[in-house]
């Protein structure tokens, strides 16, 4: 899988800002979920590796109208659409979306097609949830950039505790891997690793902040692989940096620019099981995919309101567990290996779902 073009992303920027303003005024629901015709990336005649499956923006385009179900389990707790999503997570048949404008975490239940809001209880006052992670036990970790804390709660909203001192930091992301919990702090230009059980700090990234190669400026999003290597997107340095478990710099992905392999506003990042790195660039409205050696493989998205297009993408995640829940959207002859979900802060498609795979 590789990209065959070196054309700059500058054309993607042209007209994008004006269109983003127009589309951004519309915070309503997406157009019909199922594509009229399959949309693939890269575009033909290149070999397809990614298919756009569907998109969601609120209860009206997610829920199935069912009066009997409403009678049995009650009407949805909210009818308000997603306004400005950032972080996203998926676990146990539920998609969790941080809405930074509303100060809420939306819950899209794929099993019963219900749209609701998470309501953490007993002492939690979520103000601006920016990113979210879920561990194997179903515990939610919500990074609140106004509180300066990570709020921990169960999927039913039961509060389990917090990490951090209120108002002390500008937290931007949280990730869980094994027995470690990682928190990105843009205010202090650091990523902190905690023991997930004791919540005591065990490492700081970078290990040597005076080293210009290692240092971070504006750490925005993080991703962690099975080796506890931490990947950090930096909106101030226009790149993604990889660190080992001790916080030492391993390599850097990308640089400032508007060509493939370069970044203007890198935000959400994710890793698949083959150690491919996904990087959402809010400025060019694309997601770029790199191999483990830092080579660009392909990109997908581009700005717009059409199927498969993005507007100011903020977060990207990879999921292997919920393919069957999107089976009806997969084109005949295309085999999906895993899902890729991307949030757009503006436009009519707030959550876009793609399937990564290949033609049979």
Secondary structure, DSSP 8 states (H G I E B T S, - for coil): -------BTHHHHTTHHHHHHHHHT--S--S-SS-SS-EEES-TTS---EEEEEEE-SGGGTS---HHHHHHH-S-S------SEEEEEEETTEEEEEETTTTEEEEEETTTTEEEE----SS-----EEEEEE-TT--EEEEETTTTEEEEE-TT--EEEEES-TTS--EEEEEEETTEEEEEETTTTEEEEEETTT--EEEEESS-TTSTTT--SSEEEEEE-TT--EEEEETTTTEEEEE-TTS-EEEEE--BSSBTT-BSSEEEEEE-TT--EEEEETTTTEEEEE-TTS-EEEEEE-BSSSTT-BSSEEEEEEESS-GGGGGGGS-TTEEEEEEEEEEESSSS-SEEEEEEEEE-
